[in-house]
Amino acid sequence: MSQNVLVTGTGREMALGFQFVRRYLEQGDVVFACVRKPSEALERLKTAYEGTLHILTMDISDTVSVKAAAREVSLVTDHLDLLINNAVTTAPDCMKDVLEADPDNFAPAMNVGAAGALRVIQAFYPFLKKSGKMALVVNISSEAGSIGACYRTNMTDYAITKAAVNVITKTLWNAWKEEENLNILCVHPGWVRTNAGNALAPFDSYEQAETLRLLFEKRKNIKDGDIFLTYAGEVYPW
């Protein structure tokens, strides 16, 4: 049975968000692909999936924009079955050592990657509630967001953002304990080749999107237990 899927951060063809869109379309699902600015790659994809791919312009750093996107979705459907928070940004000095990075650059990354994820969940919560099956929210996190397994001395804004995403996930899991048809996970997707700068990454984005899609399907009905997982379904330390 097809499902309604919303994915944020989908504009770049090599990136994981775009490949999520491809994989779910290939399954016959209806996909709402969210982008901050126009994407030629998505427009090309839409020609092959007219009627099942809906492109939403949504700036998740702006509550007004997110609410406007929710109203646009309401013109197509009254429910969502899966929401994937994938959008992220980093500071220009992300790779600098923690003692050299400028904390004044952290706020935009956190506003998009953490607060933005919560904005999207809040705006689309009514749609998730109306799913006729177990609705799942997946927050794409990272091993960088783990405090217990932290080893880095750089990427501080990114790590803080992903740690915040993990807290948001756990807090929502607590809030939804009695919600029989709502579930939530945060997932470390692995190191994925998403641009020319990380050609050494072991995972192809299209292949990893399918690995993750299968994990989401396997875990969506399991409300008890660990909720910070790796792409292989293994528990990762908070």
C-alpha positions in Angstrom: 0.0 0.0 0.0 1.4 3.4 -0.9 2.1 6.0 1.7 2.5 9.8 1.9 6.1 10.8 2.6 7.6 14.2 3.4 11.3 14.8 3.2 13.3 17.9 3.9 16.7 18.8 2.4 16.1 17.3 -1.0 17.5 19.7 -3.5 21.0 18.3 -4.2 21.1 15.4 -6.6 24.0 13.6 -5.0 22.7 14.0 -1.4 20.8 11.6 0.8 17.6 13.7 0.8 17.2 13.6 -2.9 17.9 9.9 -3.0 15.2 9.3 -0.3 12.8 11.0 -2.7 13.9 8.7 -5.6 13.5 5.5 -3.5 10.1 6.3 -2.2 8.8 7.3 -5.6 10.1 4.1 -7.0 8.0 2.3 -4.3 4.9 4.0 -5.7 4.6 6.4 -2.8 3.4 10.1 -2.9 6.4 12.3 -1.9 6.5 15.9 -0.8 10.1 17.0 -1.4 11.0 20.1 0.5 13.6 22.6 -0.7 14.7 26.1 0.3 15.3 27.2 -3.3 14.5 25.8 -6.7 16.2 22.5 -7.6 16.7 21.6 -11.3 17.3 18.0 -10.2 13.9 17.7 -8.6 12.2 19.4 -11.5 13.8 16.8 -13.9 12.6 14.0 -11.6 9.1 15.4 -11.5 8.7 14.8 -15.3 8.9 11.1 -14.6 6.6 11.2 -11.5 4.0 13.7 -12.4 1.2 13.4 -9.8 3.2 11.6 -7.2 6.1 14.1 -6.6 5.1 17.4 -5.1 7.9 20.0 -4.7 7.5 22.3 -1.7 9.5 25.5 -1.2 10.0 25.7 2.5 12.6 27.5 4.6 12.7 25.4 7.8 14.5 28.2 9.6 11.3 30.3 9.3 8.1 29.3 11.0 5.9 31.3 8.6 7.4 29.4 5.7 6.9 26.0 7.3 3.3 26.7 8.1 2.7 27.9 4.6 4.1 24.7 3.3 1.8 22.8 5.5 -1.2 24.6 4.0 0.1 23.7 0.6 0.2 20.0 1.6 -3.4 20.3 2.9 -4.5 21.0 -0.7 -3.2 17.6 -1.7 -3.8 15.3 1.3 -5.0 15.4 4.9 -2.4 12.9 6.2 1.3 11.9 6.2 2.6 8.4 7.0 6.3 9.3 7.1 8.3 12.5 7.8 12.1 12.5 7.3 13.9 15.5 8.7 17.1 15.5 6.7 17.9 19.2 6.1 21.1 20.5 7.6 23.6 23.3 7.3 27.0 24.0 8.8 29.0 27.0 9.8 31.7 28.3 7.4 34.4 27.4 9.9 32.9 24.0 10.8 36.2 22.1 10.3 38.1 24.4 12.6 39.2 23.2 16.0 36.8 23.8 18.8 39.0 26.5 20.3 39.2 28.3 16.9 35.6 28.1 15.7 33.6 31.2 16.1 30.5 30.5 18.3 28.7 33.4 16.6 28.5 31.1 13.6 26.6 28.3 15.4 23.1 29.8 15.5 22.2 29.4 11.8 23.2 25.7 11.9 21.2 25.0 15.0 18.2 27.0 13.7 18.0 24.8 10.6 19.2 21.4 11.8 17.6 21.3 15.3 14.9 24.0 15.7 14.0 23.6 12.1 13.4 19.9 12.5 11.0 20.7 15.4 9.2 23.4 13.4 8.5 20.8 10.7 7.2 18.2 13.2 5.0 20.7 14.9 3.5 22.0 11.6 2.9 18.5 10.2 1.8 16.8 13.5 -1.9 17.1 12.5 -1.2 15.3 9.3 0.7 12.5 11.0 -2.1 12.0 13.5 -4.5 11.3 10.6 -2.4 8.5 9.1 -4.4 5.3 8.9 -1.3 3.3 9.9 1.7 3.8 12.3 3.1 7.3 11.3 6.8 7.6 11.7 9.1 10.6 12.1 12.8 10.0 11.4 15.3 12.7 12.4 18.5 12.2 10.5 21.2 12.5 13.2 24.9 11.5 13.2 27.5 9.8 15.3 28.7 13.4 15.8 25.6 14.0 17.9 26.6 11.3 20.5 28.1 12.6 23.7 29.0 9.2 25.0 31.0 8.3 21.9 32.3 11.8 21.1 35.8 11.8 19.8 36.0 14.9 17.6 37.8 18.2 18.3 36.1 20.0 15.4 32.7 20.2 13.6 31.4 21.7 16.8 28.3 23.5 15.4 27.3 20.3 13.5 27.8 18.1 16.6 25.9 20.5 18.8 23.1 20.5 16.3 22.9 16.8 16.0 23.0 16.3 19.8 20.0 18.7 20.0 18.2 16.7 17.3 18.7 13.6 19.5 17.2 15.4 22.6 14.3 16.6 20.5 13.7 13.0 19.3 13.8 11.6 22.9 11.5 14.4 24.2 9.0 13.7 21.5 9.2 10.0 22.1 8.4 10.7 25.7 5.4 12.9 24.7 4.1 10.3 22.3 4.2 7.3 24.6 0.4 7.1 24.7 0.0 8.0 21.0 -0.7 4.6 19.5 -0.2 5.6 15.9 2.9 7.8 16.3 6.5 6.8 16.4 9.9 8.5 16.2 13.6 7.6 15.6 16.9 9.4 15.2 19.3 7.6 12.9 23.0 7.9 12.1 23.0 7.3 8.3 26.7 6.5 8.0 29.3 8.4 6.0 27.7 9.0 2.6 29.2 10.3 -0.6 27.1 13.4 -1.1 29.5 15.8 -2.9 33.0 15.9 -4.4 34.5 16.8 -1.1 33.8 13.4 0.5 34.7 11.0 -2.2 36.3 8.7 0.3 33.0 8.1 2.1 32.1 4.4 1.9 28.4 4.7 1.1 26.7 5.7 -2.2 23.8 8.0 -1.4 21.3 6.1 -3.6 22.2 2.7 -2.1 22.2 4.0 1.4 18.8 5.6 1.0 17.5 2.1 0.3 19.3 0.7 3.3 17.7 3.3 5.5 14.3 3.0 3.8 14.2 -0.7 4.7 15.3 0.1 8.3 12.5 2.6 8.7 10.0 0.0 7.5 11.4 -2.6 9.9 11.3 -0.2 12.9 8.2 1.9 12.4 5.9 -0.3 14.4 8.3 -0.8 17.3 7.5 1.9 19.9 9.5 0.4 22.8 13.2 0.1 23.0 16.1 2.1 21.7 15.5 5.0 19.3 19.0 6.3 18.4 20.2 3.8 15.8 22.8 3.4 13.1 22.0 2.6 9.5 22.5 -1.0 10.3 19.8 -0.9 13.1 22.4 -1.1 15.9 21.9 1.0 19.0 24.2 4.1 19.2 25.1 5.7 22.6 23.4 9.0 23.4 
